[in-house]
Amino acid sequence: MEQKLSKETLCVQAGWTPKNGEPRVVPIYQSTTFKYDDSDQMARLFDLKDTGYFYTRLQNPTNDAVAAKIAALEGGVGAILTSSGQAANFYAVFNICEAGDHIVCSSTIYGGTFNLFGVTLKKLGIECTFIDADAPEEEIDKAFQPNTKCMFGETISNPSINVLDIEKFARIAHKHGVPLIVDNTFATPINCRPFEWGADIVTHSTTKYMDGHATSVGGVVVDSGNFDWMAHADKFPGLTTPDESYHGLTYATAFGKMAYITKITAQLMRDLGSIPSPMNAFLLNLGLETLHLRVPRHCANAQKVAEWLEANPKVKWVHYCGLKSNKYYELAQKYLPNGSCGVIAFGLKGTREDAVKFMDSLKLACIVTHVADARTCVLHPASHTHRQLSDEQLIEAGVAPDLIRLSVGIENVDDIIADLEQALQSI
């Protein structure tokens, strides 16, 4: 009987098993193409009759080894790396949607994803209804239409730090015969595995905690293999009817539980090509090897910082689900008992100018358009990441105009707090 490995061991060992005399560390296959001795073998690869590598736009051994590690961490059957988290979310949805289709999505999601679903997908003929994730089940039910093809939410929303009731969302999605897609970027599989709560597909911006060092933009789509596409064949013709671009092959019957990931690889990557470089995948793997060490430190530091902010008289409000005063505390105890993430949302007493002055006065924490890496950083979403949204859309997305997003790093927590304290003294 095969030993079931813990997440800590999977972070270090999964995805690459060298044979005798092969490199211990996953190699960087920095090659666009792969050589074969006869054309028939190459033809079988193009027809998806054999597995192997022939062009890095579709598959690459370095990328696949790292994707396999993330699939193991999430408990999925397969995964594919993408060039960014945005690409991952686009592929996850577009793999099962086409013009004339509809999706239901939590309104409290990352601003870039909000625009992707609400603006760009609309141009492709795919409509999105944004809903209040905290609304009662019967209220959310009303958003579904006969042409709805999936439901989407974030485990921990960016930047409002709301916790998604994954079981509720999964129940609603499955009631309507569609898969639930969950962006698990902030929690990571170290703190939450959405498949265990009923989610069907998971995405990540690997740029964040998985890479952990702000070196490589990337994303990943992971499939649980649990959604029965053939049971809802009329809804998902792309998976359940012949693909004429592959000689009439039907993914769901030819590949079973690997149908969804195979279709993304063979169809979307073939045509759209949003791949990461093998070098970036290699760097991502280095980050994954310490993910289980870094995430608990991020969470421990953030908990102390959140408690300090909550007690500070110059701070108006703090959103962090590790605080007992937080409305998502009980939900976090259910889904994230070992900690949530290192990101805190808070607002200061005073004006928007006071918030800007506070941020400009920080010395250790940097103002950057990034979050969730080893270094403490800060951002004002209304002025930066979400500045393209109207005030109404900001409120709908759970982003208050005074919201400051603080990503607590893995430095000494006393140094982080000292930096916040001296910056607060400036206002």
ROLO-780748 format. One record per residue (C-alpha): x, y, z; chain; residue number from 0. Coordinates in nm, 2 decimals. Layout:
REM residues N
<node <X,Y,Z>,'A',NUM>
...
END
This chain:
REM residues 427
<node <0.00,0.00,0.00>,'A',0>
<node <0.14,0.34,-0.11>,'A',1>
<node <0.22,0.57,0.18>,'A',2>
<node <0.01,0.89,0.19>,'A',3>
<node <0.25,1.18,0.22>,'A',4>
<node <0.19,1.49,0.43>,'A',5>
<node <0.17,1.84,0.28>,'A',6>
<node <0.51,1.92,0.42>,'A',7>
<node <0.67,1.62,0.24>,'A',8>
<node <0.48,1.69,-0.08>,'A',9>
<node <0.62,2.05,-0.08>,'A',10>
<node <0.97,1.91,-0.09>,'A',11>
<node <0.94,1.58,-0.28>,'A',12>
<node <0.63,1.58,-0.51>,'A',13>
<node <0.63,1.61,-0.89>,'A',14>
<node <0.98,1.50,-0.97>,'A',15>
<node <1.12,1.14,-0.90>,'A',16>
<node <1.46,1.11,-1.06>,'A',17>
<node <1.57,0.77,-1.20>,'A',18>
<node <1.92,0.63,-1.14>,'A',19>
<node <2.18,0.89,-1.24>,'A',20>
<node <1.93,1.16,-1.31>,'A',21>
<node <1.94,1.51,-1.15>,'A',22>
<node <1.81,1.52,-0.80>,'A',23>
<node <1.66,1.87,-0.86>,'A',24>
<node <1.40,1.91,-1.13>,'A',25>
<node <1.60,2.02,-1.44>,'A',26>
<node <1.52,2.33,-1.64>,'A',27>
<node <1.42,2.20,-1.99>,'A',28>
<node <1.49,2.54,-2.16>,'A',29>
<node <1.40,2.41,-2.50>,'A',30>
<node <1.11,2.50,-2.73>,'A',31>
<node <1.10,2.17,-2.90>,'A',32>
<node <1.18,1.79,-2.86>,'A',33>
<node <1.33,1.55,-3.11>,'A',34>
<node <1.19,1.22,-3.23>,'A',35>
<node <1.33,0.94,-3.45>,'A',36>
<node <1.03,0.88,-3.67>,'A',37>
<node <0.74,1.09,-3.79>,'A',38>
<node <0.47,0.84,-3.69>,'A',39>
<node <0.56,0.89,-3.32>,'A',40>
<node <0.53,1.27,-3.37>,'A',41>
<node <0.19,1.21,-3.54>,'A',42>
<node <0.06,1.01,-3.25>,'A',43>
<node <0.16,1.29,-3.01>,'A',44>
<node <-0.03,1.54,-3.22>,'A',45>
<node <-0.34,1.31,-3.22>,'A',46>
<node <-0.32,1.28,-2.84>,'A',47>
<node <-0.28,0.90,-2.88>,'A',48>
<node <0.06,0.90,-2.71>,'A',49>
<node <0.19,1.11,-2.41>,'A',50>
<node <0.51,1.30,-2.45>,'A',51>
<node <0.67,1.63,-2.54>,'A',52>
<node <0.70,1.80,-2.87>,'A',53>
<node <0.65,2.17,-2.82>,'A',54>
<node <0.68,2.37,-2.50>,'A',55>
<node <0.37,2.59,-2.58>,'A',56>
<node <0.17,2.28,-2.50>,'A',57>
<node <0.38,2.09,-2.24>,'A',58>
<node <0.73,2.10,-2.10>,'A',59>
<node <0.88,1.86,-1.85>,'A',60>
<node <0.99,2.13,-1.60>,'A',61>
<node <0.65,2.29,-1.60>,'A',62>
<node <0.47,1.95,-1.57>,'A',63>
<node <0.68,1.84,-1.27>,'A',64>
<node <0.59,2.16,-1.09>,'A',65>
<node <0.22,2.14,-1.19>,'A',66>
<node <0.22,1.78,-1.06>,'A',67>
<node <0.35,1.90,-0.72>,'A',68>
<node <0.08,2.16,-0.69>,'A',69>
<node <-0.19,1.90,-0.79>,'A',70>
<node <-0.06,1.67,-0.52>,'A',71>
<node <-0.07,1.95,-0.26>,'A',72>
<node <-0.43,2.04,-0.35>,'A',73>
<node <-0.54,1.67,-0.38>,'A',74>
<node <-0.63,1.70,-0.75>,'A',75>
<node <-0.59,1.46,-1.04>,'A',76>
<node <-0.40,1.71,-1.26>,'A',77>
<node <-0.29,2.07,-1.31>,'A',78>
<node <-0.14,2.30,-1.57>,'A',79>
<node <0.08,2.60,-1.51>,'A',80>
<node <-0.01,2.93,-1.68>,'A',81>
<node <0.19,3.25,-1.74>,'A',82>
<node <-0.01,3.44,-1.47>,'A',83>
<node <-0.29,3.41,-1.22>,'A',84>
<node <-0.51,3.61,-1.45>,'A',85>
<node <-0.44,3.36,-1.73>,'A',86>
<node <-0.53,3.07,-1.49>,'A',87>
<node <-0.87,3.22,-1.40>,'A',88>
<node <-0.94,3.30,-1.77>,'A',89>
<node <-0.85,2.94,-1.87>,'A',90>
<node <-1.04,2.78,-1.59>,'A',91>
<node <-1.36,2.95,-1.70>,'A',92>
<node <-1.31,2.97,-2.08>,'A',93>
<node <-1.24,2.59,-2.08>,'A',94>
<node <-1.61,2.53,-2.02>,'A',95>
<node <-1.77,2.85,-2.14>,'A',96>
<node <-1.83,3.00,-2.48>,'A',97>
<node <-2.03,3.29,-2.63>,'A',98>
<node <-2.38,3.29,-2.50>,'A',99>
<node <-2.29,3.14,-2.17>,'A',100>
<node <-2.31,3.28,-1.82>,'A',101>
<node <-2.12,3.25,-1.49>,'A',102>
<node <-2.21,3.34,-1.13>,'A',103>
<node <-1.93,3.50,-0.92>,'A',104>
<node <-1.87,3.64,-0.58>,'A',105>
<node <-1.84,4.02,-0.60>,'A',106>
<node <-1.56,4.03,-0.34>,'A',107>
<node <-1.27,3.92,-0.56>,'A',108>
<node <-0.95,4.06,-0.68>,'A',109>
<node <-1.00,4.37,-0.90>,'A',110>
<node <-0.82,4.22,-1.20>,'A',111>
<node <-1.05,3.92,-1.19>,'A',112>
<node <-1.36,4.14,-1.14>,'A',113>
<node <-1.26,4.32,-1.46>,'A',114>
<node <-1.18,4.00,-1.65>,'A',115>
<node <-1.52,3.85,-1.57>,'A',116>
<node <-1.73,4.17,-1.58>,'A',117>
<node <-1.57,4.34,-1.88>,'A',118>
<node <-1.34,4.13,-2.10>,'A',119>
<node <-1.55,3.80,-2.09>,'A',120>
<node <-1.85,4.01,-2.18>,'A',121>
<node <-1.68,4.12,-2.50>,'A',122>
<node <-1.64,3.74,-2.57>,'A',123>
<node <-2.01,3.69,-2.52>,'A',124>
<node <-1.99,3.54,-2.17>,'A',125>
<node <-2.21,3.73,-1.91>,'A',126>
<node <-2.13,3.74,-1.54>,'A',127>
<node <-2.36,3.80,-1.25>,'A',128>
<node <-2.18,3.92,-0.93>,'A',129>
<node <-2.35,3.82,-0.61>,'A',130>
<node <-2.30,3.89,-0.24>,'A',131>
<node <-2.12,3.57,-0.12>,'A',132>
<node <-2.27,3.62,0.23>,'A',133>
<node <-2.63,3.63,0.10>,'A',134>
<node <-2.87,3.34,0.19>,'A',135>
<node <-2.86,3.04,-0.04>,'A',136>
<node <-3.21,3.11,-0.18>,'A',137>
<node <-3.10,3.46,-0.28>,'A',138>
<node <-2.79,3.33,-0.46>,'A',139>
<node <-3.00,3.07,-0.64>,'A',140>
<node <-3.18,3.35,-0.82>,'A',141>
<node <-2.86,3.45,-1.00>,'A',142>
<node <-2.85,3.12,-1.19>,'A',143>
<node <-2.98,3.09,-1.55>,'A',144>
<node <-3.03,2.80,-1.78>,'A',145>
<node <-2.70,2.89,-1.96>,'A',146>
<node <-2.49,2.92,-1.63>,'A',147>
<node <-2.18,2.71,-1.67>,'A',148>
<node <-1.98,2.77,-1.34>,'A',149>
<node <-1.96,2.94,-1.01>,'A',150>
<node <-1.65,3.13,-0.89>,'A',151>
<node <-1.52,3.26,-0.56>,'A',152>
<node <-1.20,3.32,-0.36>,'A',153>
<node <-1.12,3.13,-0.04>,'A',154>
<node <-0.99,3.45,0.11>,'A',155>
<node <-1.09,3.76,-0.09>,'A',156>
<node <-0.83,4.00,-0.21>,'A',157>
<node <-0.82,4.27,-0.07>,'A',158>
<node <-1.12,4.26,0.16>,'A',159>
<node <-1.01,3.94,0.34>,'A',160>
<node <-1.36,3.78,0.35>,'A',161>
<node <-1.38,3.41,0.40>,'A',162>
<node <-1.58,3.21,0.15>,'A',163>
<node <-1.83,2.95,0.27>,'A',164>
<node <-1.70,2.69,0.03>,'A',165>
<node <-1.95,2.42,0.13>,'A',166>
<node <-2.24,2.65,0.07>,'A',167>
<node <-2.11,2.76,-0.27>,'A',168>
<node <-2.04,2.40,-0.37>,'A',169>
<node <-2.39,2.30,-0.27>,'A',170>
<node <-2.55,2.58,-0.47>,'A',171>
<node <-2.33,2.51,-0.78>,'A',172>
<node <-2.40,2.14,-0.78>,'A',173>
<node <-2.77,2.20,-0.73>,'A',174>
<node <-2.76,2.38,-1.06>,'A',175>
<node <-2.54,2.12,-1.23>,'A',176>
<node <-2.22,2.33,-1.26>,'A',177>
<node <-1.87,2.31,-1.11>,'A',178>
<node <-1.74,2.54,-0.84>,'A',179>
<node <-1.41,2.71,-0.92>,'A',180>
<node <-1.22,2.85,-0.62>,'A',181>
<node <-0.92,3.08,-0.63>,'A',182>
<node <-0.71,2.95,-0.34>,'A',183>
<node <-0.42,3.20,-0.37>,'A',184>
<node <-0.42,3.36,-0.03>,'A',185>
<node <-0.49,3.04,0.18>,'A',186>
<node <-0.27,2.81,-0.02>,'A',187>
<node <-0.32,2.43,0.02>,'A',188>
<node <-0.12,2.46,0.34>,'A',189>
<node <-0.41,2.62,0.51>,'A',190>
<node <-0.71,2.51,0.30>,'A',191>
<node <-0.78,2.25,0.04>,'A',192>
<node <-1.11,2.35,-0.13>,'A',193>
<node <-1.16,2.01,-0.29>,'A',194>
<node <-1.22,1.87,0.06>,'A',195>
<node <-1.51,2.10,0.10>,'A',196>
<node <-1.68,2.03,-0.24>,'A',197>
<node <-1.50,2.26,-0.49>,'A',198>
<node <-1.43,2.11,-0.83>,'A',199>
<node <-1.15,2.33,-0.97>,'A',200>
<node <-0.89,2.54,-0.79>,'A',201>
<node <-0.68,2.82,-0.93>,'A',202>
<node <-0.38,3.01,-0.79>,'A',203>
<node <-0.18,3.31,-0.87>,'A',204>
<node <0.15,3.13,-0.80>,'A',205>
<node <0.31,3.48,-0.81>,'A',206>
<node <0.20,3.51,-0.45>,'A',207>
<node <0.28,3.27,-0.16>,'A',208>
<node <0.37,2.97,-0.38>,'A',209>
<node <0.66,3.16,-0.54>,'A',210>
<node <0.70,3.36,-0.22>,'A',211>
<node <0.99,3.57,-0.33>,'A',212>
<node <0.84,3.81,-0.59>,'A',213>
<node <1.06,3.66,-0.87>,'A',214>
<node <0.81,3.50,-1.11>,'A',215>
<node <0.46,3.58,-1.23>,'A',216>
<node <0.26,3.27,-1.28>,'A',217>
<node <-0.06,3.08,-1.23>,'A',218>
<node <-0.20,2.73,-1.21>,'A',219>
<node <-0.53,2.55,-1.27>,'A',220>
<node <-0.59,2.23,-1.07>,'A',221>
<node <-0.88,1.98,-1.14>,'A',222>
<node <-1.02,1.76,-0.86>,'A',223>
<node <-1.15,1.51,-1.12>,'A',224>
<node <-1.47,1.49,-0.93>,'A',225>
<node <-1.71,1.68,-1.15>,'A',226>
<node <-1.91,1.44,-1.38>,'A',227>
<node <-1.91,1.62,-1.71>,'A',228>
<node <-2.11,1.34,-1.89>,'A',229>
<node <-2.39,1.36,-1.62>,'A',230>
<node <-2.44,1.72,-1.75>,'A',231>
<node <-2.34,1.66,-2.11>,'A',232>
<node <-2.58,1.91,-2.26>,'A',233>
<node <-2.42,2.19,-2.06>,'A',234>
<node <-2.06,2.11,-2.15>,'A',235>
<node <-2.04,2.02,-2.52>,'A',236>
<node <-1.68,2.12,-2.54>,'A',237>
<node <-1.59,1.82,-2.31>,'A',238>
<node <-1.87,1.58,-2.40>,'A',239>
<node <-1.90,1.61,-2.78>,'A',240>
<node <-1.64,1.54,-3.05>,'A',241>
<node <-1.37,1.80,-3.10>,'A',242>
<node <-1.32,1.83,-3.48>,'A',243>
<node <-0.98,1.99,-3.43>,'A',244>
<node <-0.87,1.65,-3.29>,'A',245>
<node <-1.03,1.42,-3.54>,'A',246>
<node <-1.36,1.39,-3.34>,'A',247>
<node <-1.20,1.30,-3.01>,'A',248>
<node <-1.44,1.35,-2.71>,'A',249>
<node <-1.24,1.45,-2.40>,'A',250>
<node <-1.47,1.32,-2.13>,'A',251>
<node <-1.48,0.97,-2.27>,'A',252>
<node <-1.12,0.95,-2.39>,'A',253>
<node <-0.96,1.09,-2.08>,'A',254>
<node <-1.20,1.04,-1.79>,'A',255>
<node <-1.10,1.23,-1.48>,'A',256>
<node <-0.82,1.40,-1.68>,'A',257>
<node <-1.06,1.54,-1.94>,'A',258>
<node <-1.08,1.90,-1.82>,'A',259>
<node <-0.70,1.95,-1.78>,'A',260>
<node <-0.63,1.77,-2.11>,'A',261>
<node <-0.87,2.00,-2.29>,'A',262>
<node <-0.70,2.31,-2.14>,'A',263>
<node <-0.37,2.18,-2.26>,'A',264>
<node <-0.46,2.05,-2.60>,'A',265>
<node <-0.70,2.32,-2.70>,'A',266>
<node <-0.65,2.65,-2.50>,'A',267>
<node <-0.27,2.63,-2.46>,'A',268>
<node <-0.25,2.52,-2.83>,'A',269>
<node <-0.45,2.83,-2.94>,'A',270>
<node <-0.37,3.09,-2.68>,'A',271>
<node <-0.03,2.99,-2.55>,'A',272>
<node <-0.02,3.15,-2.20>,'A',273>
<node <0.27,2.94,-2.08>,'A',274>
<node <0.53,3.01,-1.81>,'A',275>
<node <0.89,2.98,-1.91>,'A',276>
<node <1.06,2.66,-1.77>,'A',277>
<node <1.30,2.89,-1.58>,'A',278>
<node <1.00,3.06,-1.40>,'A',279>
<node <0.86,2.71,-1.32>,'A',280>
<node <1.20,2.62,-1.17>,'A',281>
<node <1.20,2.93,-0.95>,'A',282>
<node <0.84,2.85,-0.85>,'A',283>
<node <0.94,2.51,-0.74>,'A',284>
<node <1.21,2.65,-0.52>,'A',285>
<node <0.94,2.86,-0.35>,'A',286>
<node <0.71,2.56,-0.31>,'A',287>
<node <0.98,2.37,-0.13>,'A',288>
<node <0.95,2.61,0.16>,'A',289>
<node <0.58,2.69,0.14>,'A',290>
<node <0.50,2.48,0.45>,'A',291>
<node <0.76,2.67,0.65>,'A',292>
<node <0.68,3.02,0.53>,'A',293>
<node <0.30,3.02,0.55>,'A',294>
<node <0.28,2.95,0.93>,'A',295>
<node <0.53,3.24,0.98>,'A',296>
<node <0.32,3.48,0.77>,'A',297>
<node <0.01,3.38,0.97>,'A',298>
<node <0.17,3.41,1.31>,'A',299>
<node <0.32,3.75,1.22>,'A',300>
<node <-0.01,3.88,1.08>,'A',301>
<node <-0.20,3.77,1.38>,'A',302>
<node <0.02,3.97,1.61>,'A',303>
<node <0.01,4.27,1.38>,'A',304>
<node <-0.37,4.25,1.35>,'A',305>
<node <-0.41,4.24,1.73>,'A',306>
<node <-0.17,4.54,1.76>,'A',307>
<node <-0.36,4.74,1.49>,'A',308>
<node <-0.70,4.66,1.65>,'A',309>
<node <-0.57,4.80,1.99>,'A',310>
<node <-0.42,5.12,1.83>,'A',311>
<node <-0.63,5.44,1.88>,'A',312>
<node <-0.54,5.58,1.54>,'A',313>
<node <-0.68,5.27,1.36>,'A',314>
<node <-1.05,5.29,1.27>,'A',315>
<node <-1.11,4.93,1.18>,'A',316>
<node <-0.92,4.60,1.11>,'A',317>
<node <-1.04,4.31,0.89>,'A',318>
<node <-0.85,3.99,0.97>,'A',319>
<node <-1.03,3.66,1.02>,'A',320>
<node <-0.79,3.55,1.30>,'A',321>
<node <-0.94,3.82,1.52>,'A',322>
<node <-1.23,3.71,1.74>,'A',323>
<node <-1.41,4.03,1.66>,'A',324>
<node <-1.41,3.96,1.29>,'A',325>
<node <-1.74,3.86,1.13>,'A',326>
<node <-1.56,3.57,0.95>,'A',327>
<node <-1.39,3.43,1.26>,'A',328>
<node <-1.62,3.13,1.29>,'A',329>
<node <-1.60,3.05,0.92>,'A',330>
<node <-1.23,3.08,0.94>,'A',331>
<node <-1.22,2.83,1.23>,'A',332>
<node <-1.40,2.59,1.01>,'A',333>
<node <-1.21,2.62,0.68>,'A',334>
<node <-0.88,2.77,0.81>,'A',335>
<node <-0.82,2.63,1.16>,'A',336>
<node <-0.44,2.65,1.13>,'A',337>
<node <-0.43,3.01,1.01>,'A',338>
<node <-0.55,3.21,0.71>,'A',339>
<node <-0.29,3.43,0.54>,'A',340>
<node <-0.05,3.71,0.60>,'A',341>
<node <-0.27,3.98,0.45>,'A',342>
<node <-0.46,4.23,0.66>,'A',343>
<node <-0.71,4.50,0.56>,'A',344>
<node <-0.75,4.81,0.78>,'A',345>
<node <-0.85,5.17,0.78>,'A',346>
<node <-0.72,5.47,0.97>,'A',347>
<node <-0.91,5.74,1.15>,'A',348>
<node <-0.88,6.05,0.93>,'A',349>
<node <-0.87,6.13,0.56>,'A',350>
<node <-0.75,5.95,0.25>,'A',351>
<node <-0.45,6.19,0.26>,'A',352>
<node <-0.37,6.06,0.61>,'A',353>
<node <-0.36,5.70,0.47>,'A',354>
<node <-0.13,5.81,0.19>,'A',355>
<node <0.10,5.99,0.44>,'A',356>
<node <0.11,5.69,0.67>,'A',357>
<node <0.21,5.46,0.38>,'A',358>
<node <0.47,5.71,0.26>,'A',359>
<node <0.62,5.72,0.61>,'A',360>
<node <0.69,5.34,0.62>,'A',361>
<node <1.05,5.24,0.60>,'A',362>
<node <1.06,4.86,0.63>,'A',363>
<node <0.73,4.80,0.45>,'A',364>
<node <0.74,4.90,0.08>,'A',365>
<node <0.46,5.04,-0.14>,'A',366>
<node <0.44,4.79,-0.42>,'A',367>
<node <0.18,4.64,-0.65>,'A',368>
<node <0.22,4.30,-0.50>,'A',369>
<node <0.12,4.10,-0.21>,'A',370>
<node <0.20,3.77,-0.03>,'A',371>
<node <0.58,3.74,-0.05>,'A',372>
<node <0.85,3.72,0.21>,'A',373>
<node <0.88,4.10,0.25>,'A',374>
<node <0.62,4.32,0.42>,'A',375>
<node <0.45,4.54,0.17>,'A',376>
<node <0.15,4.78,0.16>,'A',377>
<node <-0.10,4.91,-0.09>,'A',378>
<node <-0.40,5.14,-0.11>,'A',379>
<node <-0.63,4.95,-0.35>,'A',380>
<node <-0.87,5.23,-0.42>,'A',381>
<node <-0.58,5.43,-0.56>,'A',382>
<node <-0.38,5.14,-0.71>,'A',383>
<node <-0.51,4.79,-0.80>,'A',384>
<node <-0.88,4.89,-0.80>,'A',385>
<node <-0.85,5.24,-0.93>,'A',386>
<node <-1.04,5.15,-1.25>,'A',387>
<node <-1.35,5.07,-1.05>,'A',388>
<node <-1.62,5.32,-0.97>,'A',389>
<node <-1.71,5.40,-0.61>,'A',390>
<node <-2.02,5.18,-0.65>,'A',391>
<node <-1.81,4.89,-0.79>,'A',392>
<node <-1.55,4.94,-0.51>,'A',393>
<node <-1.82,4.90,-0.25>,'A',394>
<node <-1.97,4.60,-0.43>,'A',395>
<node <-1.62,4.45,-0.44>,'A',396>
<node <-1.58,4.50,-0.06>,'A',397>
<node <-1.31,4.77,-0.10>,'A',398>
<node <-1.37,5.07,0.12>,'A',399>
<node <-1.20,5.39,-0.01>,'A',400>
<node <-0.99,5.40,0.31>,'A',401>
<node <-0.88,5.04,0.29>,'A',402>
<node <-0.51,4.98,0.33>,'A',403>
<node <-0.39,4.63,0.23>,'A',404>
<node <-0.09,4.52,0.45>,'A',405>
<node <0.09,4.21,0.34>,'A',406>
<node <0.28,4.09,0.65>,'A',407>
<node <0.61,3.93,0.56>,'A',408>
<node <0.84,3.68,0.74>,'A',409>
<node <1.07,3.94,0.90>,'A',410>
<node <1.09,3.97,1.28>,'A',411>
<node <0.74,4.08,1.39>,'A',412>
<node <0.86,4.33,1.64>,'A',413>
<node <1.05,4.52,1.36>,'A',414>
<node <0.73,4.52,1.15>,'A',415>
<node <0.52,4.66,1.44>,'A',416>
<node <0.79,4.92,1.51>,'A',417>
<node <0.78,5.04,1.15>,'A',418>
<node <0.40,5.07,1.16>,'A',419>
<node <0.42,5.26,1.49>,'A',420>
<node <0.67,5.52,1.37>,'A',421>
<node <0.46,5.57,1.05>,'A',422>
<node <0.14,5.62,1.25>,'A',423>
<node <0.32,5.88,1.46>,'A',424>
<node <0.35,6.09,1.14>,'A',425>
<node <-0.03,6.15,1.12>,'A',426>
END
